[in-house]
Amino acid sequence: MINKTYQAGLLQAKAYRILRERTKEALLEYEINDIDWSILGLLYDQPEQTPKQLAEALSVKVPFITKTCQNLMSKNLIEKINHDQDGRSFYFHLTKSGNSLVKKIEPKLLKSMSSLLKPLSPNQLRGYIKTLEKITANNERLKNQ
């Protein structure tokens, strides 16, 4: 039973490293990393996102997104599209190759993760995800106070 903050922190850090390593292994053959995968997934779920939107979703700075997206553009996985009315403004969009790659990787990654998640009931998994969502929402609320 975990009843101290450092024990919970150690467990959370260990679980994070395990999940991240599993993700890295699954993405290795596609020559992308977990941040690339997150951006591709965000664009798959909601096309036409600005660098600012992506940065906010990943809790990083816009220059980091710009650099990372340049790498994804060089691999022909995303493209930069200028807004019609404002030439200074642009958004990122998945290419056909990027869209196909997401559809190819997602089931593979789910299969890779399933052995770690298999002992969890659907309710336990939903509870875990709800807990993570609540922590991030609380953090946003506290930052905006």
N, C-alpha and C positions, 0 to 999 in steps of 0.2 A: 504494500500500500504506500502510495506516494503522499507524504504529508508535509513536505518541505519544498520551498520554492526552487532550491538548487536541484533537488531530485527531479522535479517536473521539467526544469530547464535542460538537464542532462538527457532525459528521456526524449524530449521534443527534438533536441539537437541530433541525437542518434537516429531517430526515425526520419528526420529530414535528410540526413546524409545517406541513409539506406535508399529512400525514395529517389533522391537526386542521382545516386550512382546507377540505379536501375534505369532511370530515364536516359542518362548519358550513354549507357551501354546500348540501349535500343536505338539511339539517334546516331551513333558513331558511324554506321555504314552509309548514312546519308550526308555526312560531313556538315552537320549542324549541331548546335548545342541547345541547352535547355532554354536559354533566352530567345534564340532564334525560333525554337519550337513554340514558345509562348506567343511571340509576335505573329507567327503563321496562324496559330489557333485563333488569336483575337481577330485577325483579318478574315479568317474563314467564317467565324461566327457573325462578325459585323464588318462587312467590306467598307472601304473608303474611310479610313480613320486617319486623322492628322497625327503628326509626331507628338503633339501635346496630349492627345487622347491616349495614345499608346504609352507615353511616359507616365501618365497618371495611373493607367491600369497596372503598370509594372512597378510603380513607385520608384522611378528613376528620373534622371534629368533628360531633357529633350536632346542635348548633344549626344548623349549615349545612344538614344534611339536612332538619331540621324546616322551615326557611325555604323551601328548594327544593321540598319536598313540598307545602307550602301553595300554592305557585304551580301545581304540577301538579294539585292538588285543585281549584283555581279554574277550571282548564281541563277539569275532569271526566275526567281521564285516570287518576287514582288515587283511592282512598278510604281513609279511616282507619277501622279497625275495632277496637273495644275488646274485650279478652279477656273471656270469660265470668266467670271466677273473680276476676279482679283488675281493677277499674274504672280503676285508675291506669295499667295497662299496655295498650298497643295495638300494632297493626301496620298496615302499608300493603299495599294490594292493588290490582291493576289493575282499572279499570272495563271494561265492554264496549268503550267508546270507546278506552280505552288499549290494550286487547288488539288491537283492529282496527288501530290506528295502528302498533303494532309490526310487525304482519304486512304492513302497507303499506310501511313505511319500509325494513325490513331488505333486501328484494330490490333496492330502488332504491339503497341505500347500497352494497351489494355490487357492483352494476353500476358505480357511480361509482368505487369503489376498484379494480375489476378492471384498468383500464388501467395503474395503478401496479404492480399485483402480477403482471400477465400474464407478464412475462419470468421470473418465479420458477417453478421446478419445485415440485411438491407437497412434495418432500423439503426444498427450501430454505425454503419457507414454514413447514413443520412445525419445522424447525431454528430459525428466527427466533422462533417462538412459544415453543418450549421454552427458548430462551435468555432471553426475557423472563420466563417463569415461574420459571426458576432464579434470576434476579436478585432477583425479588420474594420468593421463598421464602427465599433467603439473607438478605435484609434482615430479614425477620420473625424468622428464627432468631437473628440477631445482636442484634436488639432485645430478645429474650426471654432472653438470656444474663445 
